[in-house]
Amino acid sequence: MFVIKCPYCGERDQTEFSCHGESHIARPENPNEVGDVEWGKYLFFRSNPKGMHYERWTHDHGCRRWFNVQRHTVTDKIMQTYKMGQPKPKGIND
Amino acid sequence: MKYSLLNLVRNAFSYHENWQEAWTNPELKKEYDIIIVGGGGHGLGTAYYLAKQFGLKNIAVLEKGWIGGGNTGRNTTIIRSNYLWDESAALYNHAVNLWEGLSSELNYNVMFSQRGLFHLAHTVHDMQEITRRGYSNHLNGIDAEILNKEDVLKKIPFINGDGRYPIMGALLQRRGGTARHDAVAWGYARAAENLGVDIIQNCEVTGINITKGIVTGLETTRGSVKAKKVGLVPAGHSSVLANMAGFQLPINSVPLQALVSEPIKPVLDCVIMSNAVHVYVSQSDKGELVVGAGSDAYNSYSQRGSFDMIEHIMGPLVELFPIFSRLKMLRQWGGIVDVTPDRSPIIGKTPIENLFINCGWGTGGFKATPGSAHVFAETVATGEPSKIAVPFSIDRHYSGALVDEAAAAAVAH
């Protein structure tokens, strides 16, 4: 259990939020030209790192908005949170 | 030395001080024909069946910690095979068939106890789900009894049938039950070493050597080792190992926790599961209640779960069994489970030749231990997935032929 800083509401308990998996996975740009393997990778295959993880959370019991979290998966320490649409941050304890 | 009544008496004369070690600690050799990475039940079992059934020699099992110290020793020991889909039914029932003869097969008491397992139904939807699954089980030759409320209350007299989660019925698998999880790892380890398998503890794999798409060996904390074939049987680190070999898996690793109460006199002679409120509980032979909590819904390798998950399970547990409300919980722990999108495991080949994988057992791998080990041994030995393992290849995530137990059995596995 940890505290998450919602970019809109500030620090709140983790139980107010829900996690929705890895961030920054782009949908294939030409759906008709992409084969089963590419679709499979897009839908199911994840980096699942033991270390820095970039992931999507929603503030279900708050503003209900989506945002990104950079968190270390061993210590559960949150390095930063940032808004949807912002590029994947580089170089912060990666 | 065989464990038998005769040897027990014989060793009594020397005050039981001359029993041989169950397994030894050999040095890592420079080269093996087959290396199994991961010394849990599935990995040790794989090595055992490779040696026993396929007569293979020169096998090693590498374990980064100690035998039985990973998820094999962290689960709630529940065994059942009443899965919905044919593919899962074949796999898990294969395991139950092997469980039934395992203690004599290994000459090691794994304390397999077929005390019966109840899946509770609290709503009309739950009743429909267990009925559908029960009929599916019948078609697959798996025992399943669909019970009504009176049956359940008769068999579990102190359950609260009219509380916040009223009991409408249950699906009973009498062949289901529990086993002693440590003994499963120890039994396989001892039996495998008797057949010449090297069990190397405290040996973490740090790299996988690949030449032209073929695996050639491993880098470990105990030095380099060559191998003709490698089987990866990690519990909660399959993505880490796959990453070393340069490919990704359809897996997310999440914490799953469990807890046990203080020991009390026999009170619960069966296993209780409720998918709807996510309770599962049984009583160990020591008298402790063994309670499984839910998995956290975020990736983590921390080996500890969140407090709200404990509350999430203890609430419904006490509601269903008010007499448990004054019990103290003694221990709580977490393990990391590798969850696939369809909650079914991955068994088979990898993009690297001679590198095989058996992973993604999610929150319910213990029950499958002998079956998983058996089909994976055949896969590694022959180089092709065994018949039961075919539907569980990585490729199902490309073809879309998922074995979707996630939707079928909801949360509890």
HADDOCK unambig.tbl for C-alpha pairs under 7 A between the chains (distance, minus, plus):
assign (segid A and resid 1 and name CA) (segid B and resid 306 and name CA) 4.60 0.50 0.50
assign (segid A and resid 1 and name CA) (segid B and resid 307 and name CA) 6.34 0.50 0.50
assign (segid A and resid 19 and name CA) (segid B and resid 297 and name CA) 6.27 0.50 0.50
assign (segid A and resid 19 and name CA) (segid B and resid 298 and name CA) 5.66 0.50 0.50
assign (segid A and resid 36 and name CA) (segid B and resid 398 and name CA) 5.40 0.50 0.50
assign (segid A and resid 36 and name CA) (segid B and resid 399 and name CA) 6.51 0.50 0.50
assign (segid A and resid 37 and name CA) (segid B and resid 398 and name CA) 5.11 0.50 0.50
assign (segid A and resid 40 and name CA) (segid B and resid 397 and name CA) 5.52 0.50 0.50
assign (segid A and resid 40 and name CA) (segid B and resid 398 and name CA) 4.46 0.50 0.50
assign (segid A and resid 44 and name CA) (segid B and resid 250 and name CA) 4.96 0.50 0.50
assign (segid A and resid 44 and name CA) (segid B and resid 341 and name CA) 6.77 0.50 0.50
assign (segid A and resid 44 and name CA) (segid B and resid 397 and name CA) 6.81 0.50 0.50
assign (segid A and resid 45 and name CA) (segid B and resid 248 and name CA) 6.27 0.50 0.50
assign (segid A and resid 45 and name CA) (segid B and resid 249 and name CA) 5.39 0.50 0.50
assign (segid A and resid 45 and name CA) (segid B and resid 250 and name CA) 3.96 0.50 0.50
assign (segid A and resid 45 and name CA) (segid B and resid 251 and name CA) 6.77 0.50 0.50
assign (segid A and resid 46 and name CA) (segid B and resid 248 and name CA) 6.56 0.50 0.50
assign (segid A and resid 46 and name CA) (segid B and resid 249 and name CA) 6.43 0.50 0.50
assign (segid A and resid 46 and name CA) (segid B and resid 250 and name CA) 5.80 0.50 0.50
assign (segid A and resid 46 and name CA) (segid B and resid 251 and name CA) 6.45 0.50 0.50
assign (segid A and resid 47 and name CA) (segid B and resid 248 and name CA) 6.33 0.50 0.50
assign (segid A and resid 48 and name CA) (segid B and resid 239 and name CA) 6.26 0.50 0.50
assign (segid A and resid 48 and name CA) (segid B and resid 251 and name CA) 6.90 0.50 0.50
assign (segid A and resid 48 and name CA) (segid B and resid 252 and name CA) 5.52 0.50 0.50
assign (segid A and resid 48 and name CA) (segid B and resid 253 and name CA) 6.73 0.50 0.50
assign (segid A and resid 49 and name CA) (segid B and resid 240 and name CA) 6.84 0.50 0.50
assign (segid A and resid 50 and name CA) (segid B and resid 240 and name CA) 6.85 0.50 0.50
assign (segid A and resid 50 and name CA) (segid B and resid 301 and name CA) 6.44 0.50 0.50
assign (segid A and resid 73 and name CA) (segid B and resid 299 and name CA) 6.50 0.50 0.50
assign (segid A and resid 73 and name CA) (segid B and resid 300 and name CA) 4.44 0.50 0.50
assign (segid A and resid 73 and name CA) (segid B and resid 301 and name CA) 5.51 0.50 0.50
assign (segid A and resid 73 and name CA) (segid B and resid 302 and name CA) 6.60 0.50 0.50
assign (segid A and resid 74 and name CA) (segid B and resid 300 and name CA) 6.12 0.50 0.50
assign (segid A and resid 74 and name CA) (segid B and resid 301 and name CA) 4.84 0.50 0.50
assign (segid A and resid 74 and name CA) (segid B and resid 302 and name CA) 4.53 0.50 0.50
assign (segid A and resid 75 and name CA) (segid B and resid 302 and name CA) 6.07 0.50 0.50
